[in-house]
Amino acid sequence: MEFKQPKRKNPNLEHFSRDELNLAYEFSKRIYDEFGTILKAVVLFGSAARRAVRGLRGSAEGRDQAVPETSMPSGSENKGDIDILIVVDDVTLQLTPELVEAYRIIIDEAILAVSPKLHVTSLKLTNFWEYVRTGDPVAVNLLRDGLAILDTGFFEPLQALLIRGRIRPTPEAISTYFFRAPKTLHNSK
């Protein structure tokens, strides 16, 4: 028996401009062609969505990257940046130092080829899952504001669980960020 099951439209789609979406899709296509199934998700998020929804607020992206953050060196704080999260599969694949180095080079080349506005953050799947499981505020914001450009079937279901109230920040996760804030501010100078 066949029946038509409509897919829900992501409400975050309207928070991004057509140009941001086009650049994110082009970048995602390039890296998917290189990495294939190593990628679990490519997510557009960040200041563009927050400006549209709540007005510009501070961000706390990019903490504790398992695969180090890759971005253009200058101007990463500009309002015009396009923030992209890449979730890399470290569950079924061992990330060797050689693979990580090749990954960095390919990501940097893709950023240069697509747009210097791209600000890319990479996380291992295990780290991202741990952040979601503990209700880490950064993970919650990624799920709340993010738009999956490439999803192998875990990011959008996690977003749905967040919307349904099934993912909650824990007091411990909030306290960790609260106590880390002074050191983070000091290190940013």
C-alpha positions in Angstrom: 0.0 0.0 0.0 1.3 3.4 -0.9 0.3 6.7 0.6 1.6 10.2 0.5 3.2 11.4 3.7 4.1 15.1 3.6 7.4 16.1 5.2 7.2 18.9 7.7 8.8 22.2 6.6 11.6 23.4 8.9 10.4 26.7 10.4 14.0 27.9 10.5 14.1 28.0 6.7 12.6 31.5 6.6 15.2 32.9 8.9 18.0 32.6 6.3 18.4 34.7 3.1 18.4 33.0 -0.3 22.1 34.0 -0.6 23.0 32.3 2.7 21.1 29.2 1.7 22.7 29.1 -1.8 26.2 29.4 -0.3 25.5 26.8 2.3 24.1 24.4 -0.3 27.1 24.9 -2.6 29.6 24.4 0.3 27.7 21.3 1.4 27.7 19.8 -2.1 31.4 20.3 -2.4 32.3 18.7 0.9 29.8 15.9 0.4 31.4 15.1 -2.9 34.7 14.8 -1.1 33.7 13.0 2.1 30.4 11.2 1.4 29.2 9.2 4.4 31.8 10.6 6.8 29.4 13.5 7.1 26.4 13.0 9.4 25.0 16.5 9.2 25.8 19.9 7.7 23.8 22.5 9.6 23.3 26.2 8.8 22.9 28.2 12.1 24.0 31.2 13.9 23.6 34.9 13.9 21.4 35.1 10.8 18.7 33.0 12.5 19.1 34.7 15.8 18.8 38.2 14.2 15.6 37.1 12.5 14.1 35.5 15.6 15.3 37.3 18.7 17.5 40.2 17.6 21.2 39.9 17.7 22.6 38.2 20.9 25.9 36.8 21.9 26.8 33.4 20.7 28.7 30.5 22.3 29.4 28.4 19.3 32.5 26.4 18.8 33.4 25.1 22.2 35.3 21.8 22.6 35.6 20.9 19.0 36.7 17.4 18.6 37.7 18.0 15.0 39.3 21.5 15.3 37.3 24.5 14.1 38.1 25.6 10.6 37.4 29.1 9.4 38.7 32.0 7.5 41.2 33.7 9.9 39.9 37.3 9.6 36.5 38.7 10.3 34.9 35.7 11.8 32.9 38.0 14.1 31.3 39.9 11.3 27.5 40.0 11.3 27.6 38.8 7.7 29.2 35.5 8.5 27.4 32.3 7.6 27.8 29.8 10.4 27.9 26.1 9.4 28.2 23.1 11.7 29.6 19.9 10.3 28.9 16.7 12.3 31.5 14.0 11.4 31.0 10.3 12.0 33.5 9.0 14.5 31.3 6.0 15.5 31.7 3.8 12.4 34.9 5.4 11.3 38.2 5.9 13.1 39.4 9.5 12.7 43.1 9.1 12.2 45.5 12.1 12.4 46.0 11.8 8.6 42.3 11.9 8.0 41.8 14.9 10.3 44.6 16.8 8.5 43.1 16.0 5.0 39.7 17.0 6.4 41.1 20.4 7.5 42.7 21.0 4.1 39.6 20.1 2.1 37.3 22.2 4.3 39.7 25.2 4.0 39.8 24.8 0.2 36.0 24.5 0.0 35.6 27.7 2.1 38.0 29.6 -0.2 36.2 28.3 -3.3 32.7 29.1 -2.0 32.9 32.3 0.1 35.1 33.9 2.8 31.8 34.6 4.7 31.6 30.9 5.8 32.5 30.1 9.4 32.7 26.4 9.8 32.7 24.5 13.1 33.2 20.7 13.1 32.2 18.3 15.9 32.4 14.5 16.2 29.1 12.8 16.3 29.9 11.4 19.8 30.6 14.9 21.2 27.5 16.3 19.6 25.4 13.5 20.9 26.8 14.0 24.4 26.0 17.7 24.3 22.4 17.0 23.2 22.0 14.2 25.8 23.1 16.5 28.7 21.1 19.5 27.4 24.1 21.6 26.7 23.0 25.2 25.9 25.1 25.3 22.8 23.6 22.1 21.4 20.1 23.3 22.4 20.7 26.5 20.5 22.0 24.6 17.4 18.9 22.5 17.4 16.6 25.5 18.0 18.1 27.8 15.4 19.7 25.3 12.9 18.6 24.3 9.4 19.9 21.0 8.2 21.4 21.3 4.8 22.6 17.7 4.8 21.1 15.3 7.3 21.5 11.5 7.5 18.5 11.2 9.7 19.5 12.3 13.1 19.5 16.2 13.2 15.9 16.9 12.2 14.5 14.2 14.6 16.5 15.8 17.4 15.0 19.2 16.5 11.6 17.6 16.7 12.4 16.2 20.1 13.5 19.6 21.3 10.3 21.2 20.0 8.3 18.6 21.9 10.2 19.4 25.1 12.1 16.1 25.2 15.5 17.7 25.4 16.0 20.0 28.4 19.1 21.8 29.6 20.4 20.3 32.8 21.3 22.5 35.8 24.8 21.0 35.6 25.3 22.0 32.0 24.2 25.6 32.8 26.5 25.7 35.8 29.4 24.6 33.8 29.0 27.5 31.4 28.4 29.9 34.2 31.6 29.0 35.9 33.6 28.8 32.6 32.5 32.3 31.5 35.1 34.4 33.3 38.0 32.3 32.0 36.5 32.3 28.5 36.2 36.1 28.6 39.7 36.5 29.9 41.1 34.2 27.1 39.2 36.1 24.4 41.3 39.3 25.0 
